[in-house]
Amino acid sequence: MKFSAVLGAVLCVSTALAETSPHGFRAFNRRGAVIPTVEKRVANQPFKHPELQKRASRFLTEKTTPFVVNGTGIPEVPFDVGESYAGLLPISDSANETRKLFFWFFPTTNPDCKEEIVIWLNGGPGCSSLSGLLTENGPFTWEAGTLAPVQNSYSWTNLTNMIWVEQPVGVGYSQGVPDISNELDLAREFLGFYKQFIKTFDLQNWKTYITGESYAGYYVPYLADAFIQADDLEYYNLAGISINDPIIGDETNQQMVAALPYIEYWQKLTYLNDTFMEQMRARNKECNYTDYWDTYFQFPPPAGPFPVLPDPYNDENYTCDMLDNLYSGLLAVNPCFNIYHITETCPHPFSQLGIVNTGDYQPPGAQVYFNRSDVAAALNAVVPTNWEQCTSKQVFGHGDNEEYYQDGSPPPASAGVLTRVIEYTNNTIIGSGDLDFLLSTNGTLLALQNVTWNGMQGLQAYPSIPLYAPYHPEYNGGSLAGAGIQGTWSHERGLTFYTAQLAGHELPGFTPGVAYRMLEILLGRVANFSSTEPFTTLRGNFTGTGIIYR
């Protein structure tokens, strides 16, 4: 596998968003709809999350004490992130085990949460899940181009217990030499780690949900299938999975075939000239991608399995690498074109996670946040450290350094893995950000059309039901989320597929309200994406500067 995807109404409905204002009236737009209000912060006073509460330390025991993180002692974070635990646990119970995975575990602030936990994984392969914590769904976020971290109003910890895991061995703060060749090896090591985690925090028999994005489209289904095969609910009680912008199918079919149709759709945004586009259409046809798309991108799909097209990387001239053929033209028009979020323009914002893509901006003297010794020490990691957002080590192939990551496992869509997980859980959610070019919405759907589950192949209709995110007052100007119709969705035979129209590759970071609603659905708190009921948390009375929400 030659792929490196470097890098997923709170209080009232729209008719009563702001019950009062500092001036004693509600704000309306010209059509009479209430305008969502952003609560102003008081100068020189830290913002206080209305749900942050002193939690009973049911998790604080003699076994967990070495992993305690001081919630007020995280560098650069000027507020209490609450109770959490971080550190390293071995992938087996052997006394001589040197391979260890790093985790950061946050008990939920939700007093109504059941005995459940959600795992979050970033992809790569070889990218740290702490990038998701810091820029997508963690208790605090530090987005690219911003001066400081802020509390995340849409942290998944508001809903449930969360653990971000750096895996496989060789990633982030993890320790040991990589020694795996495929996803089955990876799953065995992860299950060993997870058993140690469950025993350490006494979480036996808890429901586990596995989530992630990008190359976690491989990780999550294979790990979920390993949970199923283990047949041990005490430690591996799988309740559902969710993957965003995932690589799940054959790389050529899912990416190369879908590339030109994607750019054709967005041509009024990308502005590629007519001569170049005609060249790309001719090349697409020569590679048999045009006929393939017309034949197999159907709802319902033609009977499979679909044929597998040649790997363009096996051609020394990469003639049929349509993703990069188009990317070269896009960069000529927009030198800062972001393959992960196509509306971005120059300049590149600096990210605290460090440089991943060629051309990323890093100001002189800038430090990668998790590579700082004080940060590593605060998180009980090994100091000094050499933390990278996406490791330079080869995490597959027994640690050999090669130009491309080599994973010997077939895609989850064709290996039967995804099928088994859907049929076992009947609670599988796949999401896609419409502004992601690397792993486009229709490319992912093309991969799904080649999968059979619960007695039928693929989706029988294109996802087209309007997706609704609740209207809600915003009380943290540094953490905002859109509301109203935010995409589309469908549900067939235990699988939900949804889109977020303003999201790129990192869906929870771009559209946190949509991702928050997704997690509510995964956990069984809300029926589906058509529900107009408020978010199930962030309720209650709280005040800002003269603004009261009920």
N, C-alpha and C positions, 0 to 999 in steps of 0.2 A: 504494500500500500504506500504510494508516494503522495503523501499529503501532510501538510503542516498548517492547520487552521489555528493561527496564533490568537490565539484568541480567535439561565438565565439569566355612594355618599357616606363619608365617614360619619357624619352626624345627622344628616337630613337630606331629603330629596331636593330637586332643583327649585321647587316652589317655595322653599324655606331655607335658602342657603345662609343668609345672614339675618337673624331675627332682629338684631338691632345694629346700629352703627354709632360712632361717636357723636353724630349729629341727630340721632333719634329717628332716622328713617333708613329704609332698605334701598340699596343701589340697584337700578334696573338699566338694561340696555334699551335701545330704541324699539325693540320688539317686545319689551315687557318682561324679558327673562331676567332673573336675578343674577347679578354679576358676582362670581366667586371672589371672596375677600381674602387678601393676604394679610395676616397679622403682622404688624410692625414690631420689630424688636426694640427694646429699650437700650439706649446707648450704654456701652461698657458693662452690660449685664449679660451673662451667658443665657442662651435660650434653654428653657427647661421643657423637656418632652412631657406632655400631660399624662402619659401613661407610665413614665418611669417611676417605679415604686420600689420600696424596700422589699426585697424578696426573702422569703424564708429559705435558708441555705440547706435544703434537703439534700443537695449534692455534695456539701462540704463534709468530708469524712477523712479519716486517717489516710485512706488510699488516694484520695483526690487532692489533698493539701499540696503536694509538690507541683500541681498544675494550676494553682490559683493565680489569676491575673488581677492586679490592682486596677480597678476600673477608673481610678482617678490618676493613675501613673503612666498612662500610655503617651509617649512623646508626641508633642504637637496637638494633642487632643484636649481642648480646654473644658471638658465636661466629663461627667461620670458616665461610662458606657455600661455600668451595671455589672452584675455577676457574670464571670466567664472563667474558662479554664483552657489552658493551652500547653502544648508540649509534645513530646515524642513518645510513641508506643511501638513496641516491636511487632513484626508481622507473624511471630510465633511465640509460644511459651517456652522455647528453649532458653536455657540459662546462657548459652553462648551466642544468642542471636544478635547480630550487629546491624541488621537492616531494620530501620524504623521509619514510620511515617509521621509527619507533623499534622496536628489538628488544632483547631480553635473552636471550642464548644461554648455556646451561649444558651443557658436556660431561658425559656420564654418569659416575657412580662405578662402573658395572658393567664389570668387566674382560672379561666375555664378550660384551659388546654388539657387534653387527655394524655394518657401514656403513649406518646408518639414522638418521633424525631425525624427530621428531614436532613438528608446528606446533600451537600452541594459540591459539584465537581466542575472545574474548568477543563479545557481540552488540550489542544496542542498537536500531537501528544507531547507532553513535557511541560505544560504551562501550569502555573500555580493557581490554586483555588482561592488564594488570598486576593487575587486580582478581582474576583467576583465580589468578595467581601468589601473591598475598598471602593469599588466603583459601581456596584449594582445593588446588592440586596442585604448588606451588612448593617449593623447598628449605627455605624457612622460611615460616611463616604467622603472621599477626597477626589473630586472629579478633575480630569485634565483641564489645565488652564485656570484653575482656581487657587486662591491663596492659602486656604486652610480647610481642614476637615469640618464637616457639619453633621449634626445628628440627622439620621435618615428617618423621615416620617413613615416610610414604607418598608422599613426593615422587616424581613420575614420573621424575625424574633418576636415581633408583636403578635404573631399568630401561633407560633409553635416553637419547640426546641430545635435549634439549628447547630449543625456541625459542618465546618468547612475543612476539607481534608486535602493535603498536598500529597499527590500520588501520581504515578508509581514511584518507587525508589529512584532517587536521582533528581527529584523535583523540589525546588524551594529549600526549606529547612530540613527536608528529610535526610536521613543518614544511611550510608551503605553504598555498595556498588550495584548498579543495575544488572539484573541477571535474568530478565524475562525475554521471551521471543514472540509472544502473542497475547491476546486478550484472556485466554484461559489461564496462562501463568499469572497475569495481572490480577485476575479475579481471585485466584488462590491466595496470593499475598494480601490482597485487600481483606478477604474474609478472615485471615489470621489476625490482622490488625484490628478489625472491627470486633472480633470476639474479645480481644484484650480491652478494648474500649468499653464494651457492654459490661464486662466483669468489673472494671475499675469503677464505673459510675452506677453500678447496680441497676441496669436498665433491662434486665431479662424480660422477655416476652413483649416488650414495647413494639408497637407498629413502626415500621421503618419505610420511609418514602425516599427514593433516590432521584435526584434532580441534577441538571447540568446543561451545558451548552457546547456547541461546536463539535470538536472531536469527542466530547463526552457523549455524542450520538453513538459512538462505539462503546465507551466505558460503561454508560448507564445500562443499556440492555444486557451486555455481557455480565455485569455485576448482578443485575436483577435475576438473570437466569441462573447464576451461581447460587444466589440465595434460595431460589426455588429448588435446585438440585440438591442443596444441602439437607433439605427436609428436616429442619431444626428450628422450630418457631421460637425457641428460647433465645436464640441469638440472631436469627435471620428471618424475622417476621415481616416479609415484604407485603406492603399494602398498596403500592402504586408507584408510578414513575412519571417524570416530566422532563422533556428535553426541548431546548430552544435552538433554532438554527442549527440543526444537527447534521453531521455527515452520517448517513445511515445506509446509503446504497453504493453502487458502483460509481467510482469517482468520475469516469468519463460520462456516464449517462446522467448523473445527478448534477454535474457542474458544466461540462463542456457543451452538452446538448442544449442546456437551458440558457447558456450565456447570451447568445444573440437575441433570442426572443425577449429576454429581460431588457437588453439595451434598446431594442426596437420600442418597447413599451415606454421607456423613460427617455426617448430621444429628445423631447422638448426640454429636458433638464440637462442632458449630457452634451448636446450640441455638437455631436460628431458630424463632419461634413459629408456631403452626398457621395463624393468619390470614394472616401474611405469606407462608408457603409456598403456601397456596391461591391467593393473588394471583399468585405467581410461576408456578405451574402453569398458570393461566388465560392469563397473558401468553405463556408458552412455546408454548402450543397455538395462540394467535392468530398467532404469528410463523411457524407451520408447523415449528417446531423439534422438537416431540414426534413428529409423523408421520415427519419426516426421520430422526430417530434410530432409531425403530422399524424403518424400512425399510432403512436403509443400514448400520447398525452390526451387521453380520452376519459370521459366519465359517463358510464362505467367503462373500465378498461377492456381492451381485447384480451383474450385468454393468454396467460403467461405460461412459462416464464419468458420475459422479454430477452431478446438477444443482447449479448454484451459486445459493445464496440471495442475496437483496438485502443490500447492505452497510448495516448499521444506522446507520452514521455519515452516510449520505446523507439520513436522516430528521432534520429539524431538531429533533425532540423525542427522538431516540435511543430510541424506544419499544422496539425489539427488541435493545438493547444489554444482553443478559442478564448478561454478565460484570459490568457496573457496577450493574445493577439489584440483583443479589445482593450485590455488594460493599458497597453502601450499608447493607443490612440487617446484614451481618456486622460492619461497623464500629460499628453501634449496639450490638450485643451485646458485642463485644470491640473497644474503641477502638484497640487495637494489633494487630488482625488483620493477619497478614502474608500477602499474596496469593501469595508465593513459598514459604512454609512455614507451613502452616495451624495448627500447634500452638503458635505463638508467642503470648505474652500480654504485657501491660505489665510493666515499662517497655520502651521501645525501647532496645536497647543501642547505645552509640556505636561507630561504625565509623571506622577510620583512613582509609578511602577517601572519607569525606565524605558529605554528605546527598544522597540520590537521591530518596527518597519524601517527600511532604509528611507531616510529623509525626515524621520521624527526629530523634533526639535528638543535639544537639551541645553539650557543656558549654562554658561561657565560656572563651575563650582557646585552645580546641582547634584543632589544625592538621591539615590533610589531609596525610597522610604524603608522598605523591609530589609535593605542591605545595611542599614545603620546598626551599629553594635548596641546602642541604647534601646532600639526597638526590639532587636532579637532578644536582649536580656529581659525586657519587660514581658516577652511572650514565652519565656522559658526555653528558648531555642539555644543551639550551640553558638557560643561566641569565641572568637570572631567567626563571621559567616561569609558566605559568598552567594547571597540570594539573587536569583535571576527570575524575572517574570516567566520567561520560557527558557528552560535550561539549555545550555550548549552541549550537554551530555546526550548521548544516544540512549534513550530509555528502553528501547527494544534492541534486539540483536546482541544481548549480553554485554551491553555497554560499549560496543564498538562505535567509533566515530565514522559516520558516513554522510554523504551529501543529503540524502533523504532519510526520513524515518522509515524503517522497515517493520511493519506489523504483519505477521503471518496469518492473521485471522481474516476470514471472509466478512464482507459487510453484514451487519445485523439483519438487514432487509432480506438478504438471500441465504443466510445461514440457518434460518428457522428460529433464531434467537428472539427477534422482535415478536414473531408470531406467538411463541410460548409465553412471553411476558404479558402480551395483551390478553391472551386467553386465560392466563392464571389470575391476573389482577382485575380484568375488566375495568381498569382505572389507569389508562395510559393517555397522557396528554402531550401532543407535539405542537410547538409554537414556532412561528417564523416572523421575523421582522421584514416588512416589505422593502425597506431601504438597504437591505443586505445584498450585495452583489456576489460575494464569495460563495454563499450558500443560499440561493434565492428560494423564495416561496414555491414557485412552480417547479423548480428542480427537486425540492424535497417531496412535493406532491407526485412528481414523476416516479421517484423512488418508491413511494408508498403504493402507487398503482401496480407495482410488481410484487406486492406482498399479499398473501392469503391469510386471513384470520377469521375465526368463528364462522367458517363455512362459506365465505365469499372472498373474492379477490378485489383489493383496492376499495376506494371510495366510490359509491354509486352516483354521487352528485358532487359538483365542485363546491367547496365551502363558501357559502354566500349569506348565511344568517347574520344580521348585524350584531356586532359584539359591543356590549355596553359596559362602560366603567362608571361607577357611581359619581354623581356630582357631590362635591364636598368643599367645605371651607379649608383654605390652606393656612396653616398656622406657623409654618417655617419657610421663610422666603428662600432659604438655601436648599430646600428639598420640595420640589413641585411635581405634580402629576396631572396630566390631562384627564378630562371627563367627557361623558357622552359617548357617541358612536366612535369607537377607536379601531375597528377592524371588522373581521368576519370570522365565523366559526361553523363547525358542523360536528356531529357526533354519530358514529356508526359502529355498532357491535363492540362496544367497550373501548373505542378509541375516539378521543376528541382532538380535532385539528383546529388551530386558530391562527389568525394573523394579527399583527399590530402594525397599523399603517404608517406610523411615524417612527418605528423602531428600526435600528440597524441590527448588526450581528449580536450585540450584547443587549438582548431585549429588556431584561429588568432594569438596566441602567437608563435606557432611552424612554421607556414607557412603564414606570414603576407601578402606576395604578392598574394597568392591565395585568402585569405579573402578579401583583398582590391579589387581584381577583382570581387569577389562575390558581394560586396556592389555596385560596379558600375552596375552590371547586375540587382540587386534588384531595384536600383533607376532608371533604364531605360537608363543609359548612354552608355551601351555596350550591344550588342545583346545577346551574350552567351559566354561560356567558350572556344569556338573554335576561337574566334576573336584574331587576331594577332596585332591589333592596340595598340598603346602605352597606358599607363595609362592616364586617362583624366585630371589628375592634376599633380603637380610637374613639370610642363613645364617651359620653359623660359631659359634665359642665366644666369648662375651663375658661379662663379669662386672659386677655392680652391687654393692650393699652386702650381700655375703654370699650373693647368689643366683647360681647358675650355670645357664645354659641350654645344652643340647647339641643 
